[in-house]
Amino acid sequence: MNLAVSADGKTSDVAGLPSGWTSRADHDRLLDLRATAGALLVGRRTLVADCMTLTCPGREIQPLRCVVAGSGEVPEYHPLFERAGGAIHWLVTGEPPSLVLRFPAEVTVHRGTLADFLTTIKTQLGVDHVHCEGGGTLIRMLAEMDAIDELHLTLAGHTLFGGQEAPTPTGSPSDYLPKSLEFRISRFEASPGTGECFMSYRRHAQ
Ligand SMILES: NC(=O)c1ccc[n+]([C@@H]2O[C@H](COP(=O)([O-])OP(=O)(O)OC[C@H]3O[C@@H](n4cnc5c(N)ncnc54)[C@H](OP(=O)(O)O)[C@@H]3O)[C@@H](O)[C@H]2O)c1
């Protein structure tokens, strides 16, 4: 997974400010990370807030574009459906399975749990490396499943969001995770010119 966090540990402000508050170098790193993935995974709220197309410039074979939604709500217009890219897979974890979802483009709809979806991505769609770009609610679900192997963070020292309710890398401030997960730092690259620091961590299971 890959996220940008402010100096006070927030991923957005209380109003849900979309992406675009970090440097060009951060965006380039995001694209480099996308290029290594067989599938990109985002929560529906991030897809909408950040107007994501989930594409990878210059890559002949595009990663699958996977969206995790709870409800049956589909945006009427969204650039994801307009821009050519990898096949779109849309998970709905809630809603009655009989509800018919209408999309303005070809989309494969999956119903069930996030765990089932990850299994489908690996076993049926043949993807070993899924790259998640948030948001915090989805990352919390993945952390609760202990499904995160590698974590890339851009610490944006130039921004303080403040606000008790502003989201963190594991979503809205709430209860602790059921257990701590240990990660070890594998990369630390400070960029004083941009006021940012790029870090990577690998899961270290006991
Ligand atoms: N700084 C960064 O790097 C970064 C990265 C990503 C996002 N963000 C910001 O984070 C915000 C969005 O993050 P978010 O945490 O609100 O949402 P999110 O993680 O992007 O989306 C979570 C999605 O999970 C779905 N869902 C499925 N099962 C669920 C369940 N059991 N419980 C709850 N949700 C479930 C919800 O669907 P329904 O909507 O259908 O209920 C929801 O859309 C935006 O402001 C975005 O700009 C920042």
The ligand as an ORCA input file, in Angstrom:
! r2SCAN-3c Opt
* xyz 0 1
  N      -3.195     10.831      1.756
  C      -3.367      9.783      0.993
  O      -2.405      9.158      0.527
  C      -4.766      9.296      0.706
  C      -4.915      8.092      0.030
  C      -6.207      7.650     -0.229
  C      -7.296      8.402      0.168
  N      -7.099      9.567      0.812
  C      -8.275     10.347      1.252
  O      -9.053      9.535      2.105
  C     -10.445      9.845      1.924
  C     -11.210      8.560      1.614
  O     -10.876      7.543      2.531
  P     -12.002      6.777      3.370
  O     -11.332      6.100      4.492
  O     -13.109      7.738      3.684
  O     -12.634      5.754      2.379
  P     -11.963      4.607      1.450
  O     -11.066      3.729      2.266
  O     -11.444      5.211      0.220
  O     -13.225      3.810      1.018
  C     -13.721      2.839      1.840
  C     -14.808      2.138      1.108
  O     -15.019      0.887      1.679
  C     -16.336      0.529      1.429
  N     -16.655     -0.503      2.382
  C     -16.804     -1.793      2.048
  N     -17.089     -2.523      3.122
  C     -17.100     -1.689      4.170
  C     -17.319     -1.861      5.556
  N     -17.610     -3.055      6.076
  N     -17.220     -0.775      6.358
  C     -16.925      0.434      5.842
  N     -16.721      0.656      4.523
  C     -16.808     -0.393      3.696
  C     -17.140      1.820      1.535
  O     -18.134      1.742      0.552
  P     -19.422      2.721      0.472
  O     -18.884      4.060      0.135
  O     -20.201      2.115     -0.623
  O     -20.049      2.662      1.823
  C     -16.122      2.882      1.214
  O     -16.360      3.496     -0.005
  C     -10.507     10.848      0.803
  O     -10.624     12.140      1.356
  C      -9.176     10.707      0.098
  O      -8.773     11.888     -0.542
  C      -5.854     10.029      1.108
*
